Amino acid sequence: MPATVSIREQAVAARSASRQLQGLSSAARAELLNRIADALVANEPAILRENQADIDAAVAAHCEPALLNRLALKPGKIAQLADGARQIAAMEEPIAKPLSKMEVADGRAFHSHN
């Protein structure tokens, strides 16, 4: 997103994207996560360049060393993020899966879903 987009606009866009993701099939969500993982790996040099630019700007703005430390991507971080996305993609689908069932009366049950 361009730097001129407000935090509120980003939040609204994130909510909209979340609703779109909920409407996808399990296979489509898994495919999307795998594509995200592939894109992270493929774009690692550009991500690291932009991260360095952010660090340089933070140094110029005299940010605290602790903040600079959190901002800096450590070696292997991109691969770790990609692996995490792939692990989530491989997980069993949790959406609309029954979490619990409790019989509340003879022949009547309460089902809890996520």
CNS distance restraints for C-alpha pairs under 8 A (distance, minus, plus):
assign (resid   1 and name CA) (resid   5 and name CA) 6.81 0.50 0.50
assign (resid   5 and name CA) (resid   9 and name CA) 6.22 0.50 0.50
assign (resid   5 and name CA) (resid  10 and name CA) 6.76 0.50 0.50
assign (resid   6 and name CA) (resid  10 and name CA) 6.29 0.50 0.50
assign (resid   7 and name CA) (resid  11 and name CA) 6.15 0.50 0.50
assign (resid   8 and name CA) (resid  12 and name CA) 6.20 0.50 0.50
assign (resid   9 and name CA) (resid  13 and name CA) 6.13 0.50 0.50
assign (resid  10 and name CA) (resid  14 and name CA) 6.07 0.50 0.50
assign (resid  11 and name CA) (resid  15 and name CA) 6.18 0.50 0.50
assign (resid  12 and name CA) (resid  16 and name CA) 6.24 0.50 0.50
assign (resid  13 and name CA) (resid  17 and name CA) 6.14 0.50 0.50
assign (resid  14 and name CA) (resid  18 and name CA) 6.05 0.50 0.50
assign (resid  15 and name CA) (resid  19 and name CA) 6.36 0.50 0.50
assign (resid  16 and name CA) (resid  20 and name CA) 6.38 0.50 0.50
assign (resid  17 and name CA) (resid  21 and name CA) 6.19 0.50 0.50
assign (resid  18 and name CA) (resid  22 and name CA) 6.31 0.50 0.50
assign (resid  19 and name CA) (resid  23 and name CA) 6.64 0.50 0.50
assign (resid  20 and name CA) (resid  24 and name CA) 6.91 0.50 0.50
assign (resid  21 and name CA) (resid  29 and name CA) 6.96 0.50 0.50
assign (resid  24 and name CA) (resid  28 and name CA) 5.87 0.50 0.50
assign (resid  24 and name CA) (resid  29 and name CA) 6.14 0.50 0.50
assign (resid  25 and name CA) (resid  29 and name CA) 6.26 0.50 0.50
assign (resid  26 and name CA) (resid  30 and name CA) 6.16 0.50 0.50
assign (resid  26 and name CA) (resid  93 and name CA) 6.30 0.50 0.50
assign (resid  27 and name CA) (resid  31 and name CA) 6.10 0.50 0.50
assign (resid  28 and name CA) (resid  32 and name CA) 6.12 0.50 0.50
assign (resid  29 and name CA) (resid  33 and name CA) 6.25 0.50 0.50
assign (resid  29 and name CA) (resid  89 and name CA) 7.26 0.50 0.50
assign (resid  30 and name CA) (resid  34 and name CA) 6.24 0.50 0.50
assign (resid  30 and name CA) (resid  88 and name CA) 7.75 0.50 0.50
assign (resid  30 and name CA) (resid  89 and name CA) 4.29 0.50 0.50
assign (resid  30 and name CA) (resid  90 and name CA) 6.94 0.50 0.50
assign (resid  31 and name CA) (resid  35 and name CA) 6.15 0.50 0.50
assign (resid  31 and name CA) (resid  89 and name CA) 7.27 0.50 0.50
assign (resid  32 and name CA) (resid  36 and name CA) 6.16 0.50 0.50
assign (resid  33 and name CA) (resid  37 and name CA) 6.23 0.50 0.50
assign (resid  33 and name CA) (resid  85 and name CA) 5.63 0.50 0.50
assign (resid  33 and name CA) (resid  86 and name CA) 6.43 0.50 0.50
assign (resid  33 and name CA) (resid  88 and name CA) 7.58 0.50 0.50
assign (resid  33 and name CA) (resid  89 and name CA) 5.70 0.50 0.50
assign (resid  34 and name CA) (resid  38 and name CA) 6.21 0.50 0.50
assign (resid  34 and name CA) (resid  85 and name CA) 6.65 0.50 0.50
assign (resid  34 and name CA) (resid  86 and name CA) 5.54 0.50 0.50
assign (resid  34 and name CA) (resid  89 and name CA) 6.55 0.50 0.50
assign (resid  35 and name CA) (resid  39 and name CA) 6.06 0.50 0.50
assign (resid  36 and name CA) (resid  40 and name CA) 6.16 0.50 0.50
assign (resid  36 and name CA) (resid  82 and name CA) 7.41 0.50 0.50
assign (resid  36 and name CA) (resid  85 and name CA) 7.31 0.50 0.50
assign (resid  37 and name CA) (resid  41 and name CA) 6.45 0.50 0.50
assign (resid  37 and name CA) (resid  81 and name CA) 7.36 0.50 0.50
assign (resid  37 and name CA) (resid  82 and name CA) 4.15 0.50 0.50
assign (resid  37 and name CA) (resid  83 and name CA) 6.99 0.50 0.50
assign (resid  37 and name CA) (resid  85 and name CA) 5.80 0.50 0.50
assign (resid  37 and name CA) (resid  86 and name CA) 6.44 0.50 0.50
assign (resid  38 and name CA) (resid  42 and name CA) 6.06 0.50 0.50
assign (resid  38 and name CA) (resid  82 and name CA) 7.04 0.50 0.50
assign (resid  39 and name CA) (resid  43 and name CA) 5.85 0.50 0.50
assign (resid  40 and name CA) (resid  44 and name CA) 5.88 0.50 0.50
assign (resid  40 and name CA) (resid  78 and name CA) 6.46 0.50 0.50
assign (resid  40 and name CA) (resid  79 and name CA) 7.74 0.50 0.50
assign (resid  40 and name CA) (resid  81 and name CA) 7.82 0.50 0.50
assign (resid  40 and name CA) (resid  82 and name CA) 6.22 0.50 0.50
assign (resid  41 and name CA) (resid  78 and name CA) 6.62 0.50 0.50
assign (resid  41 and name CA) (resid  79 and name CA) 6.49 0.50 0.50
assign (resid  41 and name CA) (resid  82 and name CA) 6.81 0.50 0.50
assign (resid  43 and name CA) (resid  47 and name CA) 6.13 0.50 0.50
assign (resid  44 and name CA) (resid  48 and name CA) 6.03 0.50 0.50
assign (resid  44 and name CA) (resid  78 and name CA) 6.61 0.50 0.50
assign (resid  45 and name CA) (resid  49 and name CA) 6.16 0.50 0.50
assign (resid  46 and name CA) (resid  50 and name CA) 6.19 0.50 0.50
assign (resid  47 and name CA) (resid  51 and name CA) 6.06 0.50 0.50
assign (resid  48 and name CA) (resid  52 and name CA) 6.13 0.50 0.50
assign (resid  48 and name CA) (resid  73 and name CA) 7.35 0.50 0.50
assign (resid  49 and name CA) (resid  53 and name CA) 6.32 0.50 0.50
assign (resid  50 and name CA) (resid  54 and name CA) 6.24 0.50 0.50
assign (resid  51 and name CA) (resid  55 and name CA) 6.24 0.50 0.50
assign (resid  51 and name CA) (resid  71 and name CA) 7.69 0.50 0.50
assign (resid  51 and name CA) (resid  72 and name CA) 6.75 0.50 0.50
assign (resid  51 and name CA) (resid  73 and name CA) 7.01 0.50 0.50
assign (resid  52 and name CA) (resid  56 and name CA) 6.08 0.50 0.50
assign (resid  52 and name CA) (resid  72 and name CA) 7.46 0.50 0.50
assign (resid  53 and name CA) (resid  57 and name CA) 6.19 0.50 0.50
assign (resid  54 and name CA) (resid  58 and name CA) 6.13 0.50 0.50
assign (resid  54 and name CA) (resid  71 and name CA) 7.88 0.50 0.50
assign (resid  55 and name CA) (resid  59 and name CA) 6.12 0.50 0.50
assign (resid  55 and name CA) (resid  68 and name CA) 6.51 0.50 0.50
assign (resid  55 and name CA) (resid  71 and name CA) 6.77 0.50 0.50
assign (resid  55 and name CA) (resid  72 and name CA) 6.69 0.50 0.50
assign (resid  56 and name CA) (resid  60 and name CA) 6.19 0.50 0.50
assign (resid  57 and name CA) (resid  61 and name CA) 6.15 0.50 0.50
assign (resid  58 and name CA) (resid  62 and name CA) 6.28 0.50 0.50
assign (resid  58 and name CA) (resid  63 and name CA) 5.43 0.50 0.50
assign (resid  58 and name CA) (resid  68 and name CA) 6.94 0.50 0.50
assign (resid  59 and name CA) (resid  63 and name CA) 5.83 0.50 0.50
assign (resid  59 and name CA) (resid  68 and name CA) 7.52 0.50 0.50
assign (resid  63 and name CA) (resid  67 and name CA) 6.57 0.50 0.50
assign (resid  63 and name CA) (resid  68 and name CA) 6.76 0.50 0.50
assign (resid  64 and name CA) (resid  68 and name CA) 6.44 0.50 0.50
assign (resid  65 and name CA) (resid  69 and name CA) 6.09 0.50 0.50
assign (resid  66 and name CA) (resid  70 and name CA) 6.40 0.50 0.50
assign (resid  67 and name CA) (resid  71 and name CA) 6.14 0.50 0.50
assign (resid  68 and name CA) (resid  72 and name CA) 6.24 0.50 0.50
assign (resid  73 and name CA) (resid  77 and name CA) 6.22 0.50 0.50
assign (resid  73 and name CA) (resid  78 and name CA) 7.99 0.50 0.50
assign (resid  76 and name CA) (resid  80 and name CA) 6.12 0.50 0.50
assign (resid  77 and name CA) (resid  81 and name CA) 6.17 0.50 0.50
assign (resid  78 and name CA) (resid  82 and name CA) 6.20 0.50 0.50
assign (resid  79 and name CA) (resid  83 and name CA) 6.06 0.50 0.50
assign (resid  80 and name CA) (resid  84 and name CA) 6.15 0.50 0.50
assign (resid  81 and name CA) (resid  85 and name CA) 6.31 0.50 0.50
assign (resid  82 and name CA) (resid  86 and name CA) 6.29 0.50 0.50
assign (resid  83 and name CA) (resid  87 and name CA) 6.13 0.50 0.50
assign (resid  84 and name CA) (resid  88 and name CA) 6.26 0.50 0.50
assign (resid  85 and name CA) (resid  89 and name CA) 6.18 0.50 0.50
assign (resid  86 and name CA) (resid  90 and name CA) 6.25 0.50 0.50
assign (resid  87 and name CA) (resid  91 and name CA) 6.43 0.50 0.50
assign (resid  93 and name CA) (resid  97 and name CA) 7.57 0.50 0.50
assign (resid  94 and name CA) (resid 114 and name CA) 7.45 0.50 0.50
assign (resid  95 and name CA) (resid 114 and name CA) 6.15 0.50 0.50
assign (resid  96 and name CA) (resid 113 and name CA) 5.57 0.50 0.50
assign (resid  96 and name CA) (resid 114 and name CA) 5.53 0.50 0.50
assign (resid  97 and name CA) (resid 113 and name CA) 5.77 0.50 0.50
assign (resid  97 and name CA) (resid 114 and name CA) 6.46 0.50 0.50
assign (resid  98 and name CA) (resid 111 and name CA) 6.76 0.50 0.50
assign (resid  98 and name CA) (resid 112 and name CA) 5.85 0.50 0.50
assign (resid  98 and name CA) (resid 113 and name CA) 4.47 0.50 0.50
assign (resid  98 and name CA) (resid 114 and name CA) 6.97 0.50 0.50
assign (resid  99 and name CA) (resid 111 and name CA) 7.56 0.50 0.50
assign (resid  99 and name CA) (resid 112 and name CA) 5.43 0.50 0.50
assign (resid  99 and name CA) (resid 113 and name CA) 5.21 0.50 0.50
assign (resid  99 and name CA) (resid 114 and name CA) 6.69 0.50 0.50
assign (resid 100 and name CA) (resid 111 and name CA) 5.86 0.50 0.50
assign (resid 100 and name CA) (resid 112 and name CA) 5.22 0.50 0.50
assign (resid 100 and name CA) (resid 113 and name CA) 7.23 0.50 0.50
assign (resid 101 and name CA) (resid 109 and name CA) 6.56 0.50 0.50
assign (resid 101 and name CA) (resid 110 and name CA) 5.61 0.50 0.50
assign (resid 101 and name CA) (resid 111 and name CA) 4.53 0.50 0.50
assign (resid 101 and name CA) (resid 112 and name CA) 6.37 0.50 0.50
assign (resid 102 and name CA) (resid 109 and name CA) 5.46 0.50 0.50
assign (resid 102 and name CA) (resid 110 and name CA) 5.12 0.50 0.50
assign (resid 102 and name CA) (resid 111 and name CA) 6.56 0.50 0.50
assign (resid 103 and name CA) (resid 107 and name CA) 7.35 0.50 0.50
assign (resid 103 and name CA) (resid 108 and name CA) 5.82 0.50 0.50
assign (resid 103 and name CA) (resid 109 and name CA) 4.12 0.50 0.50
assign (resid 103 and name CA) (resid 110 and name CA) 6.12 0.50 0.50
assign (resid 104 and name CA) (resid 108 and name CA) 5.79 0.50 0.50
assign (resid 104 and name CA) (resid 109 and name CA) 5.41 0.50 0.50
assign (resid 104 and name CA) (resid 110 and name CA) 6.48 0.50 0.50
assign (resid 105 and name CA) (resid 109 and name CA) 6.91 0.50 0.50
